[in-house]
Amino acid sequence: MERSLSAGPALPPYEPLVEGLDMEGLPRSVVVPVEPPPPPPPRDHLAWSLGTALYGNVCCLGFLALVFSVKSRDRKVLGDYSGALSYGSTAKYLNIAALLFNVFLVILLIALLATGTITAMNFFNRQQEYHPFGGPT
């Protein structure tokens, strides 16, 4: 009897039990259940919050992010992953808001320094035109 190639791999033939041997005399097979690995714990963003609190604490957003990060870490230790995920995402959004405020303030500071420098230079040039420096007499 020929097997077709599309039927899949050839299965080993069944062997009948030897006369006088029942299923109890055969070695038992072991079934090991394979469970998927547990999901990774939620992130608490503690290092980012610490950096934001120390270096970019605009409107105390860095401090608030640090508080929520610590709460997230506490929840993670207790095994409350949904609470840890909630506090961690709040800390992340506070860190993002503090970062955006910091970038905005740096750009504003650079713009103010540039316009102040240009205004001061124009003022000194006009003063020089009206009251030229005569030098030592």
OpenMM code with the backbone's topology and positions (N, CA, C; nanometers):
from openmm import Vec3, app, unit

residues = "MET GLU ARG SER LEU SER ALA GLY PRO ALA LEU PRO PRO TYR GLU PRO LEU VAL GLU GLY LEU ASP MET GLU GLY LEU PRO ARG SER VAL VAL VAL PRO VAL GLU PRO PRO PRO PRO PRO PRO PRO ARG ASP HIS LEU ALA TRP SER LEU GLY THR ALA LEU TYR GLY ASN VAL CYS CYS LEU GLY PHE LEU ALA LEU VAL PHE SER VAL LYS SER ARG ASP ARG LYS VAL LEU GLY ASP TYR SER GLY ALA LEU SER TYR GLY SER THR ALA LYS TYR LEU ASN ILE ALA ALA LEU LEU PHE ASN VAL PHE LEU VAL ILE LEU LEU ILE ALA LEU LEU ALA THR GLY THR ILE THR ALA MET ASN PHE PHE ASN ARG GLN GLN GLU TYR HIS PRO PHE GLY GLY PRO THR".split()
positions = [
    Vec3(0.0851, -0.1162, 0.0000),
    Vec3(0.0000, 0.0000, 0.0000),
    Vec3(0.0902, 0.1232, 0.0000),
    Vec3(0.0653, 0.2135, -0.0932),
    Vec3(0.1445, 0.3355, -0.1066),
    Vec3(0.0719, 0.4517, -0.0428),
    Vec3(0.1521, 0.5382, 0.0223),
    Vec3(0.0951, 0.6592, 0.0816),
    Vec3(0.1208, 0.7750, -0.0130),
    Vec3(0.0269, 0.8671, -0.0177),
    Vec3(0.0488, 0.9857, -0.0998),
    Vec3(0.1332, 1.0855, -0.0205),
    Vec3(0.2044, 1.1718, -0.0922),
    Vec3(0.2901, 1.2697, -0.0278),
    Vec3(0.2108, 1.3783, 0.0437),
    Vec3(0.0894, 1.4024, -0.0004),
    Vec3(0.0097, 1.5080, 0.0601),
    Vec3(-0.0533, 1.4647, 0.1919),
    Vec3(-0.0464, 1.3384, 0.2265),
    Vec3(-0.1092, 1.2905, 0.3497),
    Vec3(-0.0260, 1.3246, 0.4721),
    Vec3(0.0965, 1.3718, 0.4571),
    Vec3(0.1790, 1.4083, 0.5709),
    Vec3(0.2818, 1.3006, 0.5981),
    Vec3(0.3525, 1.3131, 0.7087),
    Vec3(0.4569, 1.2148, 0.7383),
    Vec3(0.3955, 1.0801, 0.7738),
    Vec3(0.4734, 0.9769, 0.7463),
    Vec3(0.4260, 0.8412, 0.7743),
    Vec3(0.4254, 0.8196, 0.9246),
    Vec3(0.3153, 0.7644, 0.9759),
    Vec3(0.3025, 0.7371, 1.1175),
    Vec3(0.3610, 0.5994, 1.1474),
    Vec3(0.4187, 0.5824, 1.2677),
    Vec3(0.4694, 0.4480, 1.2996),
    Vec3(0.3526, 0.3512, 1.3145),
    Vec3(0.3727, 0.2283, 1.2732),
    Vec3(0.2612, 0.1317, 1.2832),
    Vec3(0.2358, 0.0946, 1.4287),
    Vec3(0.1123, 0.0612, 1.4560),
    Vec3(0.0767, 0.0159, 1.5899),
    Vec3(0.1234, -0.1273, 1.6079),
    Vec3(0.1703, -0.1559, 1.7267),
    Vec3(0.2105, -0.2928, 1.7552),
    Vec3(0.1119, -0.3507, 1.8556),
    Vec3(0.0628, -0.4670, 1.8297),
    Vec3(-0.0289, -0.5267, 1.9278),
    Vec3(0.0470, -0.5655, 2.0546),
    Vec3(-0.0252, -0.5654, 2.1643),
    Vec3(0.0357, -0.6041, 2.2908),
    Vec3(0.0729, -0.7517, 2.2883),
    Vec3(0.1829, -0.7796, 2.3543),
    Vec3(0.2252, -0.9193, 2.3655),
    Vec3(0.1237, -0.9937, 2.4500),
    Vec3(0.1026, -1.1205, 2.4177),
    Vec3(0.0049, -1.2018, 2.4895),
    Vec3(0.0377, -1.2046, 2.6386),
    Vec3(-0.0579, -1.1745, 2.7207),
    Vec3(-0.0412, -1.1791, 2.8649),
    Vec3(0.0098, -1.0484, 2.9250),
    Vec3(0.0300, -0.9460, 2.8431),
    Vec3(0.0790, -0.8166, 2.8922),
    Vec3(-0.0338, -0.7159, 2.8795),
    Vec3(-0.0603, -0.6469, 2.9873),
    Vec3(-0.1657, -0.5449, 2.9810),
    Vec3(-0.1021, -0.4067, 2.9874),
    Vec3(-0.1828, -0.3064, 2.9909),
    Vec3(-0.1345, -0.1676, 2.9890),
    Vec3(-0.0584, -0.1313, 3.1163),
    Vec3(-0.0848, -0.2007, 3.2253),
    Vec3(-0.0174, -0.1701, 3.3505),
    Vec3(0.1311, -0.2033, 3.3449),
    Vec3(0.1703, -0.2954, 3.2614),
    Vec3(0.3100, -0.3355, 3.2547),
    Vec3(0.3950, -0.2457, 3.1668),
    Vec3(0.3337, -0.1554, 3.0915),
    Vec3(0.4072, -0.0667, 3.0019),
    Vec3(0.4547, 0.0573, 3.0776),
    Vec3(0.5650, 0.1165, 3.0347),
    Vec3(0.6093, 0.2400, 3.1013),
    Vec3(0.5086, 0.3524, 3.0789),
    Vec3(0.4931, 0.4313, 3.1813),
    Vec3(0.3963, 0.5406, 3.1735),
    Vec3(0.4611, 0.6623, 3.1066),
    Vec3(0.3828, 0.7314, 3.0308),
    Vec3(0.4331, 0.8542, 2.9700),
    Vec3(0.4037, 0.9708, 3.0637),
    Vec3(0.4876, 1.0694, 3.0562),
    Vec3(0.4725, 1.1860, 3.1424),
    Vec3(0.4266, 1.3027, 3.0562),
    Vec3(0.3207, 1.3652, 3.0979),
    Vec3(0.2692, 1.4828, 3.0275),
    Vec3(0.3062, 1.6055, 3.1107),
    Vec3(0.3820, 1.6945, 3.0500),
    Vec3(0.4233, 1.8165, 3.1180),
    Vec3(0.3457, 1.9322, 3.0572),
    Vec3(0.2609, 1.9954, 3.1366),
    Vec3(0.1885, 2.1097, 3.0801),
    Vec3(0.2843, 2.2275, 3.0600),
    Vec3(0.2745, 2.2882, 2.9453),
    Vec3(0.3592, 2.4022, 2.9134),
    Vec3(0.2732, 2.5278, 2.9221),
    Vec3(0.3087, 2.6125, 3.0173),
    Vec3(0.2345, 2.7366, 3.0349),
    Vec3(0.3132, 2.8498, 2.9712),
    Vec3(0.2450, 2.9475, 2.9166),
    Vec3(0.3193, 3.0613, 2.8606),
    Vec3(0.3893, 3.1361, 2.9745),
    Vec3(0.5010, 3.1993, 2.9438),
    Vec3(0.5708, 3.2724, 3.0498),
    Vec3(0.4844, 3.3890, 3.0990),
    Vec3(0.4967, 3.4227, 3.2257),
    Vec3(0.4146, 3.5329, 3.2770),
    Vec3(0.4538, 3.6635, 3.2080),
    Vec3(0.3584, 3.7528, 3.1939),
    Vec3(0.3915, 3.8805, 3.1287),
    Vec3(0.4916, 3.9577, 3.2131),
    Vec3(0.5737, 4.0400, 3.1493),
    Vec3(0.6705, 4.1178, 3.2276),
    Vec3(0.5978, 4.2185, 3.3164),
    Vec3(0.6541, 4.2487, 3.4316),
    Vec3(0.5872, 4.3455, 3.5197),
    Vec3(0.5853, 4.4831, 3.4553),
    Vec3(0.4866, 4.5638, 3.4895),
    Vec3(0.4773, 4.6976, 3.4295),
    Vec3(0.5946, 4.7856, 3.4716),
    Vec3(0.6297, 4.8787, 3.3853),
    Vec3(0.7420, 4.9686, 3.4125),
    Vec3(0.6971, 5.0783, 3.5080),
    Vec3(0.7895, 5.1179, 3.5951),
    Vec3(0.7555, 5.2226, 3.6916),
    Vec3(0.8231, 5.3550, 3.6600),
    Vec3(0.9173, 5.3599, 3.5683),
    Vec3(0.9853, 5.4821, 3.5218),
    Vec3(1.0507, 5.5580, 3.6372),
    Vec3(1.1065, 5.4849, 3.7330),
    Vec3(1.1634, 5.5490, 3.8519),
    Vec3(1.2885, 5.6297, 3.8182),
    Vec3(1.3767, 5.5760, 3.7352),
    Vec3(1.5005, 5.6477, 3.7017),
    Vec3(1.4694, 5.7762, 3.6243),
    Vec3(1.3766, 5.7678, 3.5302),
    Vec3(1.3378, 5.8857, 3.4523),
    Vec3(1.2764, 5.9908, 3.5448),
    Vec3(1.1916, 5.9472, 3.6367),
    Vec3(1.1276, 6.0407, 3.7291),
    Vec3(1.2292, 6.1048, 3.8227),
    Vec3(1.3275, 6.0268, 3.8651),
    Vec3(1.4306, 6.0817, 3.9520),
    Vec3(1.5116, 6.1884, 3.8782),
    Vec3(1.5461, 6.1604, 3.7534),
    Vec3(1.6179, 6.2605, 3.6736),
    Vec3(1.5345, 6.3842, 3.6487),
    Vec3(1.4070, 6.3656, 3.6226),
    Vec3(1.3189, 6.4808, 3.6005),
    Vec3(1.3038, 6.5622, 3.7284),
    Vec3(1.2938, 6.4950, 3.8419),
    Vec3(1.2779, 6.5671, 3.9685),
    Vec3(1.4045, 6.6439, 4.0043),
    Vec3(1.5211, 6.5888, 3.9723),
    Vec3(1.6458, 6.6552, 4.0087),
    Vec3(1.6855, 6.7639, 3.9096),
    Vec3(1.6629, 6.7422, 3.7814),
    Vec3(1.7169, 6.8334, 3.6805),
    Vec3(1.6126, 6.9137, 3.6047),
    Vec3(1.4886, 6.8748, 3.6075),
    Vec3(1.3894, 6.9480, 3.5305),
    Vec3(1.2568, 6.9544, 3.6019),
    Vec3(1.2571, 7.0083, 3.7210),
    Vec3(1.1377, 7.0078, 3.8047),
    Vec3(1.0514, 7.1309, 3.7761),
    Vec3(0.9953, 7.1385, 3.6569),
    Vec3(0.9117, 7.2517, 3.6181),
    Vec3(0.7734, 7.2323, 3.6788),
    Vec3(0.7268, 7.3312, 3.7519),
    Vec3(0.5943, 7.3295, 3.8154),
    Vec3(0.5755, 7.2059, 3.9027),
    Vec3(0.6822, 7.1535, 3.9583),
    Vec3(0.6811, 7.0347, 4.0448),
    Vec3(0.6317, 6.9096, 3.9731),
    Vec3(0.6337, 6.9090, 3.8409),
    Vec3(0.5913, 6.7904, 3.7676),
    Vec3(0.6885, 6.6751, 3.7891),
    Vec3(0.8177, 6.7054, 3.8007),
    Vec3(0.9163, 6.6013, 3.8256),
    Vec3(0.8949, 6.5355, 3.9606),
    Vec3(0.8611, 6.6151, 4.0609),
    Vec3(0.8352, 6.5597, 4.1938),
    Vec3(0.7096, 6.4724, 4.1920),
    Vec3(0.6052, 6.5189, 4.1229),
    Vec3(0.4836, 6.4383, 4.1122),
    Vec3(0.5100, 6.3076, 4.0378),
    Vec3(0.5906, 6.3140, 3.9324),
    Vec3(0.6252, 6.1921, 3.8593),
    Vec3(0.7018, 6.0958, 3.9485),
    Vec3(0.7891, 6.1485, 4.0328),
    Vec3(0.8637, 6.0641, 4.1261),
    Vec3(0.7704, 5.9981, 4.2271),
    Vec3(0.6726, 6.0715, 4.2763),
    Vec3(0.5754, 6.0152, 4.3710),
    Vec3(0.4981, 5.9015, 4.3054),
    Vec3(0.4506, 5.9221, 4.1823),
    Vec3(0.3744, 5.8175, 4.1142),
    Vec3(0.4631, 5.6987, 4.0782),
    Vec3(0.5896, 5.7222, 4.0502),
    Vec3(0.6804, 5.6114, 4.0217),
    Vec3(0.7027, 5.5251, 4.1450),
    Vec3(0.7166, 5.5892, 4.2598),
    Vec3(0.7343, 5.5130, 4.3840),
    Vec3(0.6067, 5.4351, 4.4165),
    Vec3(0.4911, 5.4966, 4.3937),
    Vec3(0.3653, 5.4248, 4.4147),
    Vec3(0.3547, 5.3052, 4.3207),
    Vec3(0.3991, 5.3227, 4.1970),
    Vec3(0.3959, 5.2128, 4.1006),
    Vec3(0.4878, 5.0997, 4.1442),
    Vec3(0.6060, 5.1340, 4.1933),
    Vec3(0.6991, 5.0302, 4.2403),
    Vec3(0.6404, 4.9571, 4.3607),
    Vec3(0.5758, 5.0286, 4.4517),
    Vec3(0.5144, 4.9642, 4.5677),
    Vec3(0.4044, 4.8673, 4.5246),
    Vec3(0.3220, 4.9094, 4.4309),
    Vec3(0.2146, 4.8227, 4.3816),
    Vec3(0.2713, 4.6991, 4.3120),
    Vec3(0.3809, 4.7181, 4.2395),
    Vec3(0.4429, 4.6047, 4.1702),
    Vec3(0.4968, 4.5038, 4.2704),
    Vec3(0.5552, 4.5504, 4.3797),
    Vec3(0.6075, 4.4613, 4.4831),
    Vec3(0.4935, 4.3849, 4.5502),
    Vec3(0.3798, 4.4509, 4.5676),
    Vec3(0.2652, 4.3857, 4.6302),
    Vec3(0.1933, 4.2898, 4.5361),
    Vec3(0.2252, 4.2940, 4.4068),
    Vec3(0.1616, 4.2048, 4.3102),
    Vec3(0.0399, 4.2636, 4.2425),
    Vec3(0.0082, 4.3879, 4.2699),
    Vec3(-0.1061, 4.4546, 4.2067),
    Vec3(-0.0579, 4.5159, 4.0759),
    Vec3(-0.0590, 4.4354, 3.9693),
    Vec3(-0.0036, 4.4816, 3.8424),
    Vec3(-0.0929, 4.5855, 3.7746),
    Vec3(-0.2238, 4.5799, 3.7959),
    Vec3(-0.3094, 4.6811, 3.7327),
    Vec3(-0.2881, 4.8180, 3.7983),
    Vec3(-0.2745, 4.8206, 3.9305),
    Vec3(-0.2453, 4.9468, 3.9987),
    Vec3(-0.1082, 4.9995, 3.9612),
    Vec3(-0.0098, 4.9072, 3.9498),
    Vec3(0.1255, 4.9482, 3.9112),
    Vec3(0.1261, 5.0038, 3.7697),
    Vec3(0.0474, 4.9433, 3.6812),
    Vec3(0.0394, 4.9932, 3.5433),
    Vec3(-0.0237, 5.1318, 3.5390),
    Vec3(-0.1263, 5.1541, 3.6203),
    Vec3(-0.1926, 5.2837, 3.6239),
    Vec3(-0.0989, 5.3928, 3.6765),
    Vec3(-0.0335, 5.3658, 3.7896),
    Vec3(0.0590, 5.4644, 3.8457),
    Vec3(0.1800, 5.4862, 3.7544),
    Vec3(0.2275, 5.3796, 3.6917),
    Vec3(0.3421, 5.3921, 3.6011),
    Vec3(0.3104, 5.4758, 3.4785),
    Vec3(0.1908, 5.4575, 3.4226),
    Vec3(0.1551, 5.5382, 3.3057),
    Vec3(0.1352, 5.6846, 3.3446),
    Vec3(0.0827, 5.7096, 3.4647),
    Vec3(0.0698, 5.8485, 3.5111),
    Vec3(0.2072, 5.9123, 3.5268),
    Vec3(0.3016, 5.8371, 3.5827),
    Vec3(0.4383, 5.8882, 3.5978),
    Vec3(0.4999, 5.9163, 3.4613),
    Vec3(0.4736, 5.8293, 3.3650),
    Vec3(0.5281, 5.8497, 3.2307),
    Vec3(0.4732, 5.9782, 3.1691),
    Vec3(0.3436, 5.9996, 3.1803),
    Vec3(0.2847, 6.1201, 3.1214),
    Vec3(0.3308, 6.2469, 3.1932),
    Vec3(0.3504, 6.2398, 3.3230),
    Vec3(0.4039, 6.3561, 3.3947),
    Vec3(0.5478, 6.3846, 3.3521),
    Vec3(0.6265, 6.2801, 3.3304),
    Vec3(0.7635, 6.2990, 3.2826),
    Vec3(0.7655, 6.3609, 3.1435),
    Vec3(0.6753, 6.3160, 3.0576),
    Vec3(0.6678, 6.3723, 2.9223),
    Vec3(0.6278, 6.5193, 2.9287),
    Vec3(0.5296, 6.5517, 3.0134),
    Vec3(0.4865, 6.6916, 3.0262),
    Vec3(0.5999, 6.7782, 3.0796),
    Vec3(0.6734, 6.7280, 3.1799),
    Vec3(0.7860, 6.8050, 3.2340),
    Vec3(0.8944, 6.8233, 3.1282),
    Vec3(0.9192, 6.7203, 3.0486),
    Vec3(1.0191, 6.7309, 2.9418),
    Vec3(0.9777, 6.8354, 2.8380),
    Vec3(0.8511, 6.8346, 2.7990),
    Vec3(0.8040, 6.9339, 2.7012),
    Vec3(0.8118, 7.0753, 2.7573),
    Vec3(0.7745, 7.0933, 2.8843),
    Vec3(0.7870, 7.2252, 2.9463),
    Vec3(0.9327, 7.2702, 2.9513),
    Vec3(1.0230, 7.1778, 2.9840),
    Vec3(1.1654, 7.2122, 2.9893),
    Vec3(1.2174, 7.2538, 2.8524),
    Vec3(1.1802, 7.1799, 2.7491),
    Vec3(1.2239, 7.2156, 2.6135),
    Vec3(1.1677, 7.3516, 2.5753),
    Vec3(1.0397, 7.3754, 2.6068),
    Vec3(0.9792, 7.5041, 2.5757),
    Vec3(1.0503, 7.6174, 2.6489),
    Vec3(1.0827, 7.5968, 2.7767),
    Vec3(1.1508, 7.7014, 2.8530),
    Vec3(1.2925, 7.7279, 2.8010),
    Vec3(1.3624, 7.6251, 2.7598),
    Vec3(1.4966, 7.6452, 2.7038),
    Vec3(1.4884, 7.7231, 2.5729),
    Vec3(1.3934, 7.6884, 2.4871),
    Vec3(1.3762, 7.7616, 2.3611),
    Vec3(1.3375, 7.9066, 2.3897),
    Vec3(1.2478, 7.9276, 2.4863),
    Vec3(1.2075, 8.0634, 2.5225),
    Vec3(1.3256, 8.1428, 2.5773),
    Vec3(1.4077, 8.0824, 2.6610),
    Vec3(1.5239, 8.1497, 2.7162),
    Vec3(1.6233, 8.1877, 2.6068),
    Vec3(1.6470, 8.0973, 2.5137),
    Vec3(1.7386, 8.1270, 2.4026),
    Vec3(1.6834, 8.2412, 2.3181),
    Vec3(1.5526, 8.2379, 2.2918),
    Vec3(1.4921, 8.3447, 2.2114),
    Vec3(1.5003, 8.4791, 2.2846),
    Vec3(1.4740, 8.4792, 2.4146),
    Vec3(1.4818, 8.6046, 2.4900),
    Vec3(1.6251, 8.6573, 2.4967),
    Vec3(1.7214, 8.5692, 2.5147),
    Vec3(1.8610, 8.6133, 2.5158),
    Vec3(1.9020, 8.6690, 2.3793),
    Vec3(1.8580, 8.6020, 2.2741),
    Vec3(1.8944, 8.6502, 2.1405),
    Vec3(1.8305, 8.7855, 2.1115),
    Vec3(1.7019, 8.8013, 2.1417),
    Vec3(1.6371, 8.9301, 2.1139),
    Vec3(1.6901, 9.0386, 2.2071),
    Vec3(1.7217, 9.0024, 2.3319),
    Vec3(1.7790, 9.1010, 2.4235),
    Vec3(1.9161, 9.1460, 2.3775),
    Vec3(1.9961, 9.0541, 2.3281),
    Vec3(2.1285, 9.0901, 2.2773),
    Vec3(2.1174, 9.1798, 2.1554),
    Vec3(2.0262, 9.1453, 2.0654),
    Vec3(2.0084, 9.2275, 1.9444),
    Vec3(1.9589, 9.3665, 1.9832),
    Vec3(1.8642, 9.3743, 2.0755),
    Vec3(1.8123, 9.5040, 2.1190),
    Vec3(1.9215, 9.5865, 2.1872),
    Vec3(2.0015, 9.5246, 2.2710),
    Vec3(2.1092, 9.5962, 2.3390),
    Vec3(2.2132, 9.6461, 2.2385),
    Vec3(2.2466, 9.5644, 2.1402),
    Vec3(2.3442, 9.6073, 2.0390),
    Vec3(2.2901, 9.7253, 1.9579),
    Vec3(2.1617, 9.7209, 1.9218),
    Vec3(2.1022, 9.8329, 1.8495),
    Vec3(2.1016, 9.9592, 1.9353),
    Vec3(2.0718, 9.9446, 2.0622),
    Vec3(2.0712, 10.0585, 2.1528),
    Vec3(2.2112, 10.1198, 2.1631),
    Vec3(2.3139, 10.0372, 2.1809),
    Vec3(2.4499, 10.0898, 2.1921),
    Vec3(2.4986, 10.1516, 2.0619),
    Vec3(2.4569, 10.0964, 1.9487),
    Vec3(2.4950, 10.1557, 1.8198),
    Vec3(2.4302, 10.2934, 1.8017),
    Vec3(2.3021, 10.3080, 1.8436),
    Vec3(2.2372, 10.4381, 1.8342),
    Vec3(2.3006, 10.5386, 1.9290),
    Vec3(2.3352, 10.4923, 2.0473),
    Vec3(2.4023, 10.5805, 2.1427),
    Vec3(2.5373, 10.6257, 2.0883),
    Vec3(2.6059, 10.5387, 2.0202),
    Vec3(2.7367, 10.5714, 1.9633),
    Vec3(2.7225, 10.6755, 1.8522),
    Vec3(2.6123, 10.6660, 1.7754),
    Vec3(2.5913, 10.7631, 1.6675),
    Vec3(2.5638, 10.9023, 1.7232),
    Vec3(2.4828, 10.9103, 1.8293),
    Vec3(2.4469, 11.0403, 1.8839),
    Vec3(2.5563, 11.0985, 1.9727),
    Vec3(2.6254, 11.0177, 2.0438),
    Vec3(2.7303, 11.0621, 2.1331),
    Vec3(2.8582, 10.9851, 2.1023),
    Vec3(2.9222, 11.0232, 1.9961),
    Vec3(3.0425, 10.9476, 1.9610),
    Vec3(3.1478, 10.9641, 2.0693),
    Vec3(3.2217, 10.8592, 2.0862),
    Vec3(3.3277, 10.8590, 2.1855),
    Vec3(3.4472, 10.9317, 2.1254),
    Vec3(3.4856, 11.0366, 2.1889),
    Vec3(3.5932, 11.1185, 2.1346),
    Vec3(3.7301, 11.0680, 2.1667),
    Vec3(3.7419, 10.9765, 2.2519),
    Vec3(3.8731, 10.9256, 2.2872),
    Vec3(3.9317, 11.0082, 2.4007),
    Vec3(4.0510, 10.9783, 2.4421),
    Vec3(4.1133, 11.0529, 2.5514),
    Vec3(4.1523, 11.1909, 2.5072),
    Vec3(4.1404, 11.2859, 2.5912),
    Vec3(4.1764, 11.4240, 2.5570),
    Vec3(4.2972, 11.4734, 2.6333),
] * unit.nanometer
topology = app.Topology()
chain = topology.addChain("A")
for resn in residues:
    res = topology.addResidue(resn, chain)
    for name in ("N", "CA", "C"):
        topology.addAtom(name, app.Element.getBySymbol(name[0]), res)
